[in-house]
Amino acid sequence: MDMDNIVLEHLVALRNELKEFRQEAREELQIIRMRLNSVERTVSGAHDDNMIVQMRLDKVDEKIDKIEKRLELAAA
C-alpha cells in the first residue's frame, strides 16, 4: 500500500511538471509568433520601400533616355 502512494505521488509530480512545461512552451510559442509577425511586417515594409525606389529609378532611366535622344547621344 505504501508503494502505491509513492508511485501515485510521483505520477502527480510528473503530471504537474508536464503541465508547467506545456504552459512555458505555450508562452514561448506566443512570443515566437509575435516576433515572427514583427519580422514579417518589417520585411513587407522593406519590400514596399524597395518597390518605391525601383519605380523612381525607372522614371530616372526614362528621363535619361529622353535626354540622350534629344542630345543625340543614344542610338534611336
PDB file of N, H, CA, C and O in Angstrom:
ATOM      1  N   MET A   1       0.823  -1.203   0.000  1.00  0.00           N
ATOM      2  CA  MET A   1       0.000   0.000   0.000  1.00  0.00           C
ATOM      3  C   MET A   1       0.857   1.252   0.000  1.00  0.00           C
ATOM      4  O   MET A   1       0.559   2.217  -0.704  1.00  0.00           O
ATOM      5  N   ASP A   2       1.911   1.235   0.783  1.00  0.00           N
ATOM      6  H   ASP A   2       2.152   0.451   1.355  1.00  0.00           H
ATOM      7  CA  ASP A   2       2.821   2.382   0.853  1.00  0.00           C
ATOM      8  C   ASP A   2       3.478   2.640  -0.492  1.00  0.00           C
ATOM      9  O   ASP A   2       3.689   3.795  -0.860  1.00  0.00           O
ATOM     10  N   MET A   3       3.806   1.587  -1.236  1.00  0.00           N
ATOM     11  H   MET A   3       3.635   0.648  -0.937  1.00  0.00           H
ATOM     12  CA  MET A   3       4.419   1.704  -2.552  1.00  0.00           C
ATOM     13  C   MET A   3       3.449   2.340  -3.534  1.00  0.00           C
ATOM     14  O   MET A   3       3.863   3.112  -4.400  1.00  0.00           O
ATOM     15  N   ASP A   4       2.163   2.027  -3.412  1.00  0.00           N
ATOM     16  H   ASP A   4       1.827   1.401  -2.709  1.00  0.00           H
ATOM     17  CA  ASP A   4       1.154   2.631  -4.281  1.00  0.00           C
ATOM     18  C   ASP A   4       1.099   4.140  -4.080  1.00  0.00           C
ATOM     19  O   ASP A   4       0.962   4.892  -5.045  1.00  0.00           O
ATOM     20  N   ASN A   5       1.205   4.577  -2.847  1.00  0.00           N
ATOM     21  H   ASN A   5       1.317   3.965  -2.063  1.00  0.00           H
ATOM     22  CA  ASN A   5       1.186   6.008  -2.558  1.00  0.00           C
ATOM     23  C   ASN A   5       2.405   6.713  -3.141  1.00  0.00           C
ATOM     24  O   ASN A   5       2.296   7.822  -3.664  1.00  0.00           O
ATOM     25  N   ILE A   6       3.559   6.072  -3.051  1.00  0.00           N
ATOM     26  H   ILE A   6       3.648   5.171  -2.626  1.00  0.00           H
ATOM     27  CA  ILE A   6       4.786   6.664  -3.596  1.00  0.00           C
ATOM     28  C   ILE A   6       4.668   6.799  -5.115  1.00  0.00           C
ATOM     29  O   ILE A   6       5.013   7.836  -5.682  1.00  0.00           O
ATOM     30  N   VAL A   7       4.185   5.758  -5.757  1.00  0.00           N
ATOM     31  H   VAL A   7       3.905   4.916  -5.297  1.00  0.00           H
ATOM     32  CA  VAL A   7       4.008   5.792  -7.212  1.00  0.00           C
ATOM     33  C   VAL A   7       3.010   6.879  -7.584  1.00  0.00           C
ATOM     34  O   VAL A   7       3.233   7.641  -8.524  1.00  0.00           O
ATOM     35  N   LEU A   8       1.910   6.947  -6.842  1.00  0.00           N
ATOM     36  H   LEU A   8       1.729   6.327  -6.078  1.00  0.00           H
ATOM     37  CA  LEU A   8       0.901   7.962  -7.108  1.00  0.00           C
ATOM     38  C   LEU A   8       1.489   9.370  -6.933  1.00  0.00           C
ATOM     39  O   LEU A   8       1.233  10.251  -7.753  1.00  0.00           O
ATOM     40  N   GLU A   9       2.261   9.582  -5.886  1.00  0.00           N
ATOM     41  H   GLU A   9       2.468   8.866  -5.219  1.00  0.00           H
ATOM     42  CA  GLU A   9       2.897  10.884  -5.652  1.00  0.00           C
ATOM     43  C   GLU A   9       3.832  11.249  -6.807  1.00  0.00           C
ATOM     44  O   GLU A   9       3.852  12.395  -7.256  1.00  0.00           O
ATOM     45  N   HIS A  10       4.589  10.292  -7.274  1.00  0.00           N
ATOM     46  H   HIS A  10       4.573   9.361  -6.910  1.00  0.00           H
ATOM     47  CA  HIS A  10       5.492  10.543  -8.397  1.00  0.00           C
ATOM     48  C   HIS A  10       4.721  10.863  -9.676  1.00  0.00           C
ATOM     49  O   HIS A  10       5.107  11.756 -10.431  1.00  0.00           O
ATOM     50  N   LEU A  11       3.645  10.142  -9.914  1.00  0.00           N
ATOM     51  H   LEU A  11       3.332   9.417  -9.301  1.00  0.00           H
ATOM     52  CA  LEU A  11       2.832  10.405 -11.091  1.00  0.00           C
ATOM     53  C   LEU A  11       2.209  11.800 -11.029  1.00  0.00           C
ATOM     54  O   LEU A  11       2.165  12.507 -12.035  1.00  0.00           O
ATOM     55  N   VAL A  12       1.737  12.187  -9.871  1.00  0.00           N
ATOM     56  H   VAL A  12       1.772  11.612  -9.053  1.00  0.00           H
ATOM     57  CA  VAL A  12       1.161  13.522  -9.697  1.00  0.00           C
ATOM     58  C   VAL A  12       2.241  14.584  -9.923  1.00  0.00           C
ATOM     59  O   VAL A  12       1.992  15.587 -10.591  1.00  0.00           O
ATOM     60  N   ALA A  13       3.426  14.368  -9.376  1.00  0.00           N
ATOM     61  H   ALA A  13       3.628  13.553  -8.833  1.00  0.00           H
ATOM     62  CA  ALA A  13       4.526  15.317  -9.554  1.00  0.00           C
ATOM     63  C   ALA A  13       4.906  15.424 -11.034  1.00  0.00           C
ATOM     64  O   ALA A  13       5.131  16.520 -11.548  1.00  0.00           O
ATOM     65  N   LEU A  14       4.975  14.277 -11.708  1.00  0.00           N
ATOM     66  H   LEU A  14       4.793  13.387 -11.291  1.00  0.00           H
ATOM     67  CA  LEU A  14       5.298  14.279 -13.137  1.00  0.00           C
ATOM     68  C   LEU A  14       4.225  15.010 -13.935  1.00  0.00           C
ATOM     69  O   LEU A  14       4.536  15.770 -14.852  1.00  0.00           O
ATOM     70  N   ARG A  15       2.974  14.781 -13.588  1.00  0.00           N
ATOM     71  H   ARG A  15       2.722  14.164 -12.843  1.00  0.00           H
ATOM     72  CA  ARG A  15       1.880  15.458 -14.280  1.00  0.00           C
ATOM     73  C   ARG A  15       1.974  16.971 -14.079  1.00  0.00           C
ATOM     74  O   ARG A  15       1.760  17.736 -15.020  1.00  0.00           O
ATOM     75  N   ASN A  16       2.289  17.398 -12.879  1.00  0.00           N
ATOM     76  H   ASN A  16       2.463  16.777 -12.115  1.00  0.00           H
ATOM     77  CA  ASN A  16       2.423  18.822 -12.600  1.00  0.00           C
ATOM     78  C   ASN A  16       3.600  19.439 -13.365  1.00  0.00           C
ATOM     79  O   ASN A  16       3.502  20.549 -13.889  1.00  0.00           O
ATOM     80  N   GLU A  17       4.703  18.706 -13.418  1.00  0.00           N
ATOM     81  H   GLU A  17       4.783  17.804 -12.993  1.00  0.00           H
ATOM     82  CA  GLU A  17       5.860  19.192 -14.181  1.00  0.00           C
ATOM     83  C   GLU A  17       5.528  19.304 -15.664  1.00  0.00           C
ATOM     84  O   GLU A  17       5.911  20.270 -16.323  1.00  0.00           O
ATOM     85  N   LEU A  18       4.820  18.320 -16.177  1.00  0.00           N
ATOM     86  H   LEU A  18       4.509  17.535 -15.642  1.00  0.00           H
ATOM     87  CA  LEU A  18       4.418  18.338 -17.586  1.00  0.00           C
ATOM     88  C   LEU A  18       3.477  19.510 -17.845  1.00  0.00           C
ATOM     89  O   LEU A  18       3.575  20.175 -18.876  1.00  0.00           O
ATOM     90  N   LYS A  19       2.572  19.758 -16.912  1.00  0.00           N
ATOM     91  H   LYS A  19       2.493  19.218 -16.074  1.00  0.00           H
ATOM     92  CA  LYS A  19       1.648  20.881 -17.044  1.00  0.00           C
ATOM     93  C   LYS A  19       2.417  22.201 -17.088  1.00  0.00           C
ATOM     94  O   LYS A  19       2.122  23.061 -17.917  1.00  0.00           O
ATOM     95  N   GLU A  20       3.391  22.364 -16.211  1.00  0.00           N
ATOM     96  H   GLU A  20       3.631  21.665 -15.538  1.00  0.00           H
ATOM     97  CA  GLU A  20       4.218  23.573 -16.198  1.00  0.00           C
ATOM     98  C   GLU A  20       5.009  23.704 -17.500  1.00  0.00           C
ATOM     99  O   GLU A  20       5.103  24.791 -18.071  1.00  0.00           O
ATOM    100  N   PHE A  21       5.572  22.595 -17.959  1.00  0.00           N
ATOM    101  H   PHE A  21       5.496  21.712 -17.496  1.00  0.00           H
ATOM    102  CA  PHE A  21       6.337  22.615 -19.207  1.00  0.00           C
ATOM    103  C   PHE A  21       5.453  23.036 -20.375  1.00  0.00           C
ATOM    104  O   PHE A  21       5.867  23.844 -21.207  1.00  0.00           O
ATOM    105  N   ARG A  22       4.257  22.501 -20.442  1.00  0.00           N
ATOM    106  H   ARG A  22       3.921  21.844 -19.767  1.00  0.00           H
ATOM    107  CA  ARG A  22       3.335  22.863 -21.526  1.00  0.00           C
ATOM    108  C   ARG A  22       2.987  24.343 -21.482  1.00  0.00           C
ATOM    109  O   ARG A  22       2.927  25.005 -22.518  1.00  0.00           O
ATOM    110  N   GLN A  23       2.758  24.860 -20.280  1.00  0.00           N
ATOM    111  H   GLN A  23       2.806  24.322 -19.438  1.00  0.00           H
ATOM    112  CA  GLN A  23       2.429  26.278 -20.147  1.00  0.00           C
ATOM    113  C   GLN A  23       3.608  27.142 -20.604  1.00  0.00           C
ATOM    114  O   GLN A  23       3.417  28.122 -21.324  1.00  0.00           O
ATOM    115  N   GLU A  24       4.813  26.782 -20.191  1.00  0.00           N
ATOM    116  H   GLU A  24       4.968  25.986 -19.606  1.00  0.00           H
ATOM    117  CA  GLU A  24       6.011  27.524 -20.612  1.00  0.00           C
ATOM    118  C   GLU A  24       6.178  27.441 -22.129  1.00  0.00           C
ATOM    119  O   GLU A  24       6.517  28.433 -22.776  1.00  0.00           O
ATOM    120  N   ALA A  25       5.940  26.263 -22.691  1.00  0.00           N
ATOM    121  H   ALA A  25       5.665  25.457 -22.166  1.00  0.00           H
ATOM    122  CA  ALA A  25       6.065  26.086 -24.140  1.00  0.00           C
ATOM    123  C   ALA A  25       5.034  26.955 -24.870  1.00  0.00           C
ATOM    124  O   ALA A  25       5.355  27.558 -25.895  1.00  0.00           O
ATOM    125  N   ARG A  26       3.817  27.025 -24.361  1.00  0.00           N
ATOM    126  H   ARG A  26       3.557  26.535 -23.529  1.00  0.00           H
ATOM    127  CA  ARG A  26       2.781  27.882 -24.969  1.00  0.00           C
ATOM    128  C   ARG A  26       3.204  29.353 -24.929  1.00  0.00           C
ATOM    129  O   ARG A  26       3.054  30.079 -25.911  1.00  0.00           O
ATOM    130  N   GLU A  27       3.730  29.778 -23.788  1.00  0.00           N
ATOM    131  H   GLU A  27       3.852  29.188 -22.989  1.00  0.00           H
ATOM    132  CA  GLU A  27       4.167  31.161 -23.645  1.00  0.00           C
ATOM    133  C   GLU A  27       5.310  31.472 -24.607  1.00  0.00           C
ATOM    134  O   GLU A  27       5.316  32.518 -25.256  1.00  0.00           O
ATOM    135  N   GLU A  28       6.269  30.567 -24.692  1.00  0.00           N
ATOM    136  H   GLU A  28       6.264  29.718 -24.164  1.00  0.00           H
ATOM    137  CA  GLU A  28       7.395  30.769 -25.608  1.00  0.00           C
ATOM    138  C   GLU A  28       6.915  30.794 -27.057  1.00  0.00           C
ATOM    139  O   GLU A  28       7.388  31.604 -27.854  1.00  0.00           O
ATOM    140  N   LEU A  29       5.988  29.922 -27.397  1.00  0.00           N
ATOM    141  H   LEU A  29       5.603  29.264 -26.750  1.00  0.00           H
ATOM    142  CA  LEU A  29       5.445  29.883 -28.756  1.00  0.00           C
ATOM    143  C   LEU A  29       4.726  31.191 -29.075  1.00  0.00           C
ATOM    144  O   LEU A  29       4.823  31.699 -30.192  1.00  0.00           O
ATOM    145  N   GLN A  30       4.009  31.731 -28.103  1.00  0.00           N
ATOM    146  H   GLN A  30       3.930  31.318 -27.195  1.00  0.00           H
ATOM    147  CA  GLN A  30       3.322  33.008 -28.312  1.00  0.00           C
ATOM    148  C   GLN A  30       4.343  34.123 -28.567  1.00  0.00           C
ATOM    149  O   GLN A  30       4.134  34.966 -29.439  1.00  0.00           O
ATOM    150  N   ILE A  31       5.425  34.128 -27.822  1.00  0.00           N
ATOM    151  H   ILE A  31       5.594  33.443 -27.114  1.00  0.00           H
ATOM    152  CA  ILE A  31       6.486  35.126 -28.033  1.00  0.00           C
ATOM    153  C   ILE A  31       7.091  34.967 -29.422  1.00  0.00           C
ATOM    154  O   ILE A  31       7.311  35.954 -30.124  1.00  0.00           O
ATOM    155  N   ILE A  32       7.360  33.731 -29.817  1.00  0.00           N
ATOM    156  H   ILE A  32       7.181  32.929 -29.247  1.00  0.00           H
ATOM    157  CA  ILE A  32       7.933  33.460 -31.144  1.00  0.00           C
ATOM    158  C   ILE A  32       6.974  33.934 -32.236  1.00  0.00           C
ATOM    159  O   ILE A  32       7.407  34.517 -33.230  1.00  0.00           O
ATOM    160  N   ARG A  33       5.699  33.692 -32.062  1.00  0.00           N
ATOM    161  H   ARG A  33       5.347  33.218 -31.255  1.00  0.00           H
ATOM    162  CA  ARG A  33       4.710  34.134 -33.059  1.00  0.00           C
ATOM    163  C   ARG A  33       4.683  35.652 -33.169  1.00  0.00           C
ATOM    164  O   ARG A  33       4.621  36.196 -34.272  1.00  0.00           O
ATOM    165  N   MET A  34       4.729  36.339 -32.025  1.00  0.00           N
ATOM    166  H   MET A  34       4.779  35.897 -31.130  1.00  0.00           H
ATOM    167  CA  MET A  34       4.721  37.801 -32.056  1.00  0.00           C
ATOM    168  C   MET A  34       5.969  38.333 -32.755  1.00  0.00           C
ATOM    169  O   MET A  34       5.895  39.267 -33.553  1.00  0.00           O
ATOM    170  N   ARG A  35       7.119  37.728 -32.446  1.00  0.00           N
ATOM    171  H   ARG A  35       7.179  36.969 -31.798  1.00  0.00           H
ATOM    172  CA  ARG A  35       8.359  38.179 -33.077  1.00  0.00           C
ATOM    173  C   ARG A  35       8.354  37.884 -34.571  1.00  0.00           C
ATOM    174  O   ARG A  35       8.843  38.691 -35.361  1.00  0.00           O
ATOM    175  N   LEU A  36       7.814  36.749 -34.965  1.00  0.00           N
ATOM    176  H   LEU A  36       7.417  36.093 -34.323  1.00  0.00           H
ATOM    177  CA  LEU A  36       7.725  36.406 -36.381  1.00  0.00           C
ATOM    178  C   LEU A  36       6.815  37.389 -37.107  1.00  0.00           C
ATOM    179  O   LEU A  36       7.126  37.819 -38.218  1.00  0.00           O
ATOM    180  N   ASN A  37       5.702  37.742 -36.492  1.00  0.00           N
ATOM    181  H   ASN A  37       5.450  37.393 -35.590  1.00  0.00           H
ATOM    182  CA  ASN A  37       4.816  38.740 -37.092  1.00  0.00           C
ATOM    183  C   ASN A  37       5.540  40.067 -37.275  1.00  0.00           C
ATOM    184  O   ASN A  37       5.364  40.741 -38.289  1.00  0.00           O
ATOM    185  N   SER A  38       6.345  40.436 -36.303  1.00  0.00           N
ATOM    186  H   SER A  38       6.488  39.889 -35.479  1.00  0.00           H
ATOM    187  CA  SER A  38       7.113  41.677 -36.400  1.00  0.00           C
ATOM    188  C   SER A  38       8.108  41.610 -37.556  1.00  0.00           C
ATOM    189  O   SER A  38       8.265  42.574 -38.306  1.00  0.00           O
ATOM    190  N   VAL A  39       8.770  40.479 -37.693  1.00  0.00           N
ATOM    191  H   VAL A  39       8.642  39.696 -37.084  1.00  0.00           H
ATOM    192  CA  VAL A  39       9.724  40.295 -38.798  1.00  0.00           C
ATOM    193  C   VAL A  39       8.987  40.360 -40.137  1.00  0.00           C
ATOM    194  O   VAL A  39       9.466  40.985 -41.083  1.00  0.00           O
ATOM    195  N   GLU A  40       7.836  39.720 -40.211  1.00  0.00           N
ATOM    196  H   GLU A  40       7.447  39.212 -39.443  1.00  0.00           H
ATOM    197  CA  GLU A  40       7.061  39.738 -41.458  1.00  0.00           C
ATOM    198  C   GLU A  40       6.659  41.159 -41.827  1.00  0.00           C
ATOM    199  O   GLU A  40       6.737  41.542 -42.994  1.00  0.00           O
ATOM    200  N   ARG A  41       6.227  41.947 -40.836  1.00  0.00           N
ATOM    201  H   ARG A  41       6.163  41.636 -39.888  1.00  0.00           H
ATOM    202  CA  ARG A  41       5.851  43.341 -41.120  1.00  0.00           C
ATOM    203  C   ARG A  41       7.061  44.141 -41.583  1.00  0.00           C
ATOM    204  O   ARG A  41       6.953  44.963 -42.493  1.00  0.00           O
ATOM    205  N   THR A  42       8.210  43.904 -40.963  1.00  0.00           N
ATOM    206  H   THR A  42       8.298  43.236 -40.224  1.00  0.00           H
ATOM    207  CA  THR A  42       9.423  44.618 -41.344  1.00  0.00           C
ATOM    208  C   THR A  42       9.839  44.266 -42.765  1.00  0.00           C
ATOM    209  O   THR A  42      10.189  45.146 -43.550  1.00  0.00           O
ATOM    210  N   VAL A  43       9.800  42.983 -43.094  1.00  0.00           N
ATOM    211  H   VAL A  43       9.516  42.268 -42.456  1.00  0.00           H
ATOM    212  CA  VAL A  43      10.170  42.540 -44.446  1.00  0.00           C
ATOM    213  C   VAL A  43       9.192  43.110 -45.469  1.00  0.00           C
ATOM    214  O   VAL A  43       9.592  43.540 -46.551  1.00  0.00           O
ATOM    215  N   SER A  44       7.923  43.110 -45.120  1.00  0.00           N
ATOM    216  H   SER A  44       7.598  42.761 -44.241  1.00  0.00           H
ATOM    217  CA  SER A  44       6.916  43.654 -46.033  1.00  0.00           C
ATOM    218  C   SER A  44       7.159  45.144 -46.265  1.00  0.00           C
ATOM    219  O   SER A  44       7.060  45.623 -47.394  1.00  0.00           O
ATOM    220  N   GLY A  45       7.474  45.867 -45.204  1.00  0.00           N
ATOM    221  H   GLY A  45       7.555  45.478 -44.286  1.00  0.00           H
ATOM    222  CA  GLY A  45       7.768  47.289 -45.333  1.00  0.00           C
ATOM    223  C   GLY A  45       8.996  47.530 -46.187  1.00  0.00           C
ATOM    224  O   GLY A  45       9.014  48.444 -47.012  1.00  0.00           O
ATOM    225  N   ALA A  46      10.027  46.713 -45.994  1.00  0.00           N
ATOM    226  H   ALA A  46      10.012  45.971 -45.324  1.00  0.00           H
ATOM    227  CA  ALA A  46      11.246  46.849 -46.798  1.00  0.00           C
ATOM    228  C   ALA A  46      10.943  46.556 -48.264  1.00  0.00           C
ATOM    229  O   ALA A  46      11.484  47.212 -49.153  1.00  0.00           O
ATOM    230  N   HIS A  47      10.089  45.583 -48.517  1.00  0.00           N
ATOM    231  H   HIS A  47       9.649  45.049 -47.794  1.00  0.00           H
ATOM    232  CA  HIS A  47       9.701  45.250 -49.891  1.00  0.00           C
ATOM    233  C   HIS A  47       8.975  46.428 -50.532  1.00  0.00           C
ATOM    234  O   HIS A  47       9.236  46.782 -51.682  1.00  0.00           O
ATOM    235  N   ASP A  48       8.064  47.028 -49.776  1.00  0.00           N
ATOM    236  H   ASP A  48       7.852  46.741 -48.842  1.00  0.00           H
ATOM    237  CA  ASP A  48       7.335  48.196 -50.292  1.00  0.00           C
ATOM    238  C   ASP A  48       8.304  49.340 -50.607  1.00  0.00           C
ATOM    239  O   ASP A  48       8.199  49.981 -51.653  1.00  0.00           O
ATOM    240  N   ASP A  49       9.245  49.588 -49.692  1.00  0.00           N
ATOM    241  H   ASP A  49       9.330  49.068 -48.842  1.00  0.00           H
ATOM    242  CA  ASP A  49      10.242  50.635 -49.916  1.00  0.00           C
ATOM    243  C   ASP A  49      11.068  50.341 -51.160  1.00  0.00           C
ATOM    244  O   ASP A  49      11.364  51.239 -51.948  1.00  0.00           O
ATOM    245  N   ASN A  50      11.436  49.077 -51.326  1.00  0.00           N
ATOM    246  H   ASN A  50      11.196  48.348 -50.685  1.00  0.00           H
ATOM    247  CA  ASN A  50      12.218  48.673 -52.490  1.00  0.00           C
ATOM    248  C   ASN A  50      11.443  48.930 -53.783  1.00  0.00           C
ATOM    249  O   ASN A  50      12.017  49.381 -54.775  1.00  0.00           O
ATOM    250  N   MET A  51      10.157  48.647 -53.771  1.00  0.00           N
ATOM    251  H   MET A  51       9.690  48.281 -52.966  1.00  0.00           H
ATOM    252  CA  MET A  51       9.330  48.875 -54.958  1.00  0.00           C
ATOM    253  C   MET A  51       9.263  50.369 -55.297  1.00  0.00           C
ATOM    254  O   MET A  51       9.307  50.749 -56.467  1.00  0.00           O
ATOM    255  N   ILE A  52       9.157  51.202 -54.275  1.00  0.00           N
ATOM    256  H   ILE A  52       9.121  50.893 -53.324  1.00  0.00           H
ATOM    257  CA  ILE A  52       9.117  52.654 -54.496  1.00  0.00           C
ATOM    258  C   ILE A  52      10.423  53.126 -55.118  1.00  0.00           C
ATOM    259  O   ILE A  52      10.423  53.903 -56.073  1.00  0.00           O
ATOM    260  N   VAL A  53      11.536  52.648 -54.568  1.00  0.00           N
ATOM    261  H   VAL A  53      11.536  52.016 -53.793  1.00  0.00           H
ATOM    262  CA  VAL A  53      12.850  53.026 -55.110  1.00  0.00           C
ATOM    263  C   VAL A  53      12.974  52.552 -56.552  1.00  0.00           C
ATOM    264  O   VAL A  53      13.476  53.287 -57.402  1.00  0.00           O
ATOM    265  N   GLN A  54      12.525  51.340 -56.837  1.00  0.00           N
ATOM    266  H   GLN A  54      12.117  50.743 -56.146  1.00  0.00           H
ATOM    267  CA  GLN A  54      12.604  50.806 -58.194  1.00  0.00           C
ATOM    268  C   GLN A  54      11.781  51.647 -59.165  1.00  0.00           C
ATOM    269  O   GLN A  54      12.217  51.913 -60.285  1.00  0.00           O
ATOM    270  N   MET A  55      10.594  52.062 -58.737  1.00  0.00           N
ATOM    271  H   MET A  55      10.240  51.845 -57.827  1.00  0.00           H
ATOM    272  CA  MET A  55       9.758  52.896 -59.601  1.00  0.00           C
ATOM    273  C   MET A  55      10.436  54.236 -59.877  1.00  0.00           C
ATOM    274  O   MET A  55      10.389  54.743 -60.998  1.00  0.00           O
ATOM    275  N   ARG A  56      11.063  54.805 -58.853  1.00  0.00           N
ATOM    276  H   ARG A  56      11.101  54.394 -57.943  1.00  0.00           H
ATOM    277  CA  ARG A  56      11.757  56.082 -59.040  1.00  0.00           C
ATOM    278  C   ARG A  56      12.949  55.925 -59.980  1.00  0.00           C
ATOM    279  O   ARG A  56      13.207  56.791 -60.815  1.00  0.00           O
ATOM    280  N   LEU A  57      13.676  54.812 -59.839  1.00  0.00           N
ATOM    281  H   LEU A  57      13.466  54.109 -59.160  1.00  0.00           H
ATOM    282  CA  LEU A  57      14.810  54.561 -60.733  1.00  0.00           C
ATOM    283  C   LEU A  57      14.336  54.385 -62.173  1.00  0.00           C
ATOM    284  O   LEU A  57      14.992  54.850 -63.106  1.00  0.00           O
ATOM    285  N   ASP A  58      13.208  53.720 -62.352  1.00  0.00           N
ATOM    286  H   ASP A  58      12.676  53.343 -61.595  1.00  0.00           H
ATOM    287  CA  ASP A  58      12.648  53.561 -63.697  1.00  0.00           C
ATOM    288  C   ASP A  58      12.335  54.919 -64.315  1.00  0.00           C
ATOM    289  O   ASP A  58      12.597  55.143 -65.496  1.00  0.00           O
ATOM    290  N   LYS A  59      11.775  55.826 -63.516  1.00  0.00           N
ATOM    291  H   LYS A  59      11.561  55.644 -62.556  1.00  0.00           H
ATOM    292  CA  LYS A  59      11.478  57.174 -64.013  1.00  0.00           C
ATOM    293  C   LYS A  59      12.757  57.919 -64.377  1.00  0.00           C
ATOM    294  O   LYS A  59      12.811  58.605 -65.397  1.00  0.00           O
ATOM    295  N   VAL A  60      13.786  57.783 -63.542  1.00  0.00           N
ATOM    296  H   VAL A  60      13.742  57.226 -62.713  1.00  0.00           H
ATOM    297  CA  VAL A  60      15.068  58.431 -63.843  1.00  0.00           C
ATOM    298  C   VAL A  60      15.645  57.865 -65.136  1.00  0.00           C
ATOM    299  O   VAL A  60      16.166  58.611 -65.965  1.00  0.00           O
ATOM    300  N   ASP A  61      15.551  56.548 -65.310  1.00  0.00           N
ATOM    301  H   ASP A  61      15.127  55.942 -64.636  1.00  0.00           H
ATOM    302  CA  ASP A  61      16.015  55.909 -66.555  1.00  0.00           C
ATOM    303  C   ASP A  61      15.294  56.483 -67.773  1.00  0.00           C
ATOM    304  O   ASP A  61      15.912  56.783 -68.794  1.00  0.00           O
ATOM    305  N   GLU A  62      13.977  56.629 -67.643  1.00  0.00           N
ATOM    306  H   GLU A  62      13.476  56.385 -66.813  1.00  0.00           H
ATOM    307  CA  GLU A  62      13.198  57.189 -68.755  1.00  0.00           C
ATOM    308  C   GLU A  62      13.656  58.611 -69.074  1.00  0.00           C
ATOM    309  O   GLU A  62      13.800  58.981 -70.240  1.00  0.00           O
ATOM    310  N   LYS A  63      13.882  59.393 -68.036  1.00  0.00           N
ATOM    311  H   LYS A  63      13.765  59.093 -67.090  1.00  0.00           H
ATOM    312  CA  LYS A  63      14.319  60.777 -68.249  1.00  0.00           C
ATOM    313  C   LYS A  63      15.698  60.824 -68.903  1.00  0.00           C
ATOM    314  O   LYS A  63      15.938  61.637 -69.796  1.00  0.00           O
ATOM    315  N   ILE A  64      16.588  59.963 -68.465  1.00  0.00           N
ATOM    316  H   ILE A  64      16.392  59.303 -67.740  1.00  0.00           H
ATOM    317  CA  ILE A  64      17.936  59.912 -69.069  1.00  0.00           C
ATOM    318  C   ILE A  64      17.835  59.513 -70.534  1.00  0.00           C
ATOM    319  O   ILE A  64      18.514  60.089 -71.384  1.00  0.00           O
ATOM    320  N   ASP A  65      16.987  58.526 -70.834  1.00  0.00           N
ATOM    321  H   ASP A  65      16.436  58.058 -70.143  1.00  0.00           H
ATOM    322  CA  ASP A  65      16.793  58.119 -72.234  1.00  0.00           C
ATOM    323  C   ASP A  65      16.309  59.295 -73.079  1.00  0.00           C
ATOM    324  O   ASP A  65      16.809  59.506 -74.184  1.00  0.00           O
ATOM    325  N   LYS A  66      15.349  60.057 -72.576  1.00  0.00           N
ATOM    326  H   LYS A  66      14.944  59.886 -71.679  1.00  0.00           H
ATOM    327  CA  LYS A  66      14.833  61.212 -73.311  1.00  0.00           C
ATOM    328  C   LYS A  66      15.931  62.263 -73.526  1.00  0.00           C
ATOM    329  O   LYS A  66      16.049  62.833 -74.611  1.00  0.00           O
ATOM    330  N   ILE A  67      16.711  62.507 -72.506  1.00  0.00           N
ATOM    331  H   ILE A  67      16.615  62.044 -71.625  1.00  0.00           H
ATOM    332  CA  ILE A  67      17.804  63.491 -72.612  1.00  0.00           C
ATOM    333  C   ILE A  67      18.821  63.035 -73.654  1.00  0.00           C
ATOM    334  O   ILE A  67      19.264  63.823 -74.489  1.00  0.00           O
ATOM    335  N   GLU A  68      19.186  61.750 -73.595  1.00  0.00           N
ATOM    336  H   GLU A  68      18.826  61.110 -72.917  1.00  0.00           H
ATOM    337  CA  GLU A  68      20.155  61.227 -74.554  1.00  0.00           C
ATOM    338  C   GLU A  68      19.625  61.343 -75.993  1.00  0.00           C
ATOM    339  O   GLU A  68      20.380  61.670 -76.909  1.00  0.00           O
ATOM    340  N   LYS A  69      18.350  61.079 -76.183  1.00  0.00           N
ATOM    341  H   LYS A  69      17.737  60.813 -75.439  1.00  0.00           H
ATOM    342  CA  LYS A  69      17.769  61.197 -77.526  1.00  0.00           C
ATOM    343  C   LYS A  69      17.773  62.643 -78.001  1.00  0.00           C
ATOM    344  O   LYS A  69      18.097  62.917 -79.157  1.00  0.00           O
ATOM    345  N   ARG A  70      17.417  63.563 -77.122  1.00  0.00           N
ATOM    346  H   ARG A  70      17.154  63.341 -76.183  1.00  0.00           H
ATOM    347  CA  ARG A  70      17.412  64.974 -77.501  1.00  0.00           C
ATOM    348  C   ARG A  70      18.811  65.467 -77.873  1.00  0.00           C
ATOM    349  O   ARG A  70      18.996  66.256 -78.800  1.00  0.00           O
ATOM    350  N   LEU A  71      19.788  64.968 -77.110  1.00  0.00           N
ATOM    351  H   LEU A  71      19.638  64.327 -76.358  1.00  0.00           H
ATOM    352  CA  LEU A  71      21.169  65.374 -77.395  1.00  0.00           C
ATOM    353  C   LEU A  71      21.825  64.510 -78.471  1.00  0.00           C
ATOM    354  O   LEU A  71      22.991  64.695 -78.818  1.00  0.00           O
ATOM    355  N   GLU A  72      21.047  63.569 -78.985  1.00  0.00           N
ATOM    356  H   GLU A  72      20.100  63.419 -78.703  1.00  0.00           H
ATOM    357  CA  GLU A  72      21.518  62.639 -79.988  1.00  0.00           C
ATOM    358  C   GLU A  72      22.754  61.869 -79.525  1.00  0.00           C
ATOM    359  O   GLU A  72      23.687  61.626 -80.290  1.00  0.00           O
ATOM    360  N   LEU A  73      22.728  61.499 -78.255  1.00  0.00           N
ATOM    361  H   LEU A  73      21.970  61.696 -77.633  1.00  0.00           H
ATOM    362  CA  LEU A  73      23.826  60.717 -77.667  1.00  0.00           C
ATOM    363  C   LEU A  73      23.538  59.214 -77.740  1.00  0.00           C
ATOM    364  O   LEU A  73      24.448  58.394 -77.616  1.00  0.00           O
ATOM    365  N   ALA A  74      22.301  58.871 -77.938  1.00  0.00           N
ATOM    366  H   ALA A  74      21.562  59.536 -78.039  1.00  0.00           H
ATOM    367  CA  ALA A  74      21.916  57.460 -77.954  1.00  0.00           C
ATOM    368  C   ALA A  74      21.400  57.099 -79.336  1.00  0.00           C
ATOM    369  O   ALA A  74      20.853  57.933 -80.057  1.00  0.00           O
ATOM    370  N   ALA A  75      21.589  55.845 -79.680  1.00  0.00           N
ATOM    371  H   ALA A  75      22.034  55.168 -79.094  1.00  0.00           H
ATOM    372  CA  ALA A  75      21.041  55.363 -80.952  1.00  0.00           C
ATOM    373  C   ALA A  75      19.537  55.318 -80.837  1.00  0.00           C
ATOM    374  O   ALA A  75      19.008  54.870 -79.820  1.00  0.00           O
ATOM    375  N   ALA A  76      18.841  55.769 -81.854  1.00  0.00           N
ATOM    376  H   ALA A  76      19.271  56.133 -82.681  1.00  0.00           H
ATOM    377  CA  ALA A  76      17.383  55.839 -81.818  1.00  0.00           C
ATOM    378  C   ALA A  76      16.726  54.502 -81.874  1.00  0.00           C
ATOM    379  O   ALA A  76      15.498  54.416 -81.851  1.00  0.00           O
TER     380      ALA A  76
END
